[in-house]
Amino acid sequence: MSADLRQGSPDALAVTYTGGYVTPGQVALDPLTGPVTLPADVEEAAILEACALFRGRGRDADVSSESLGDWSVSYRERATGQRLASPRAEALLTPHVLWRAS
């Protein structure tokens, strides 16, 4: 992010903020961005979650089976606290979750 707040005044403040992880894609596009800092397990979790969401497009993620004659539906049970579509991605990200109470 870059903000130029000078608004015509040469002695005003200009701010440049750089933060976050450097991803493999950023390095592939511009090797001068520096080394990849995104943890490998976070990258893998992102890929797994994207694949799970793509495969599940057009379907209710909570439905595990359906029938048509005399209609029935079964819902899958998620592990307690599971928020992602991919349980493996959730497990990979667990070490990166910080719990804070305020």
Rosetta blueprint (number, residue, H / E / L):
1 M L
2 S E
3 A E
4 D E
5 L L
6 R L
7 Q L
8 G L
9 S L
10 P L
11 D L
12 A L
13 L L
14 A E
15 V E
16 T E
17 Y L
18 T L
19 G L
20 G L
21 Y L
22 V L
23 T L
24 P H
25 G H
26 Q H
27 V H
28 A H
29 L H
30 D L
31 P H
32 L H
33 T H
34 G L
35 P L
36 V L
37 T L
38 L L
39 P L
40 A H
41 D H
42 V H
43 E H
44 E H
45 A H
46 A H
47 I H
48 L H
49 E H
50 A H
51 C H
52 A H
53 L H
54 F H
55 R H
56 G L
57 R L
58 G L
59 R L
60 D L
61 A L
62 D L
63 V E
64 S E
65 S E
66 E E
67 S E
68 L L
69 G L
70 D L
71 W L
72 S E
73 V E
74 S E
75 Y E
76 R L
77 E L
78 R L
79 A L
80 T L
81 G L
82 Q L
83 R L
84 L L
85 A L
86 S L
87 P H
88 R H
89 A H
90 E H
91 A H
92 L H
93 L H
94 T H
95 P H
96 H H
97 V L
98 L L
99 W L
100 R L
101 A L
102 S L
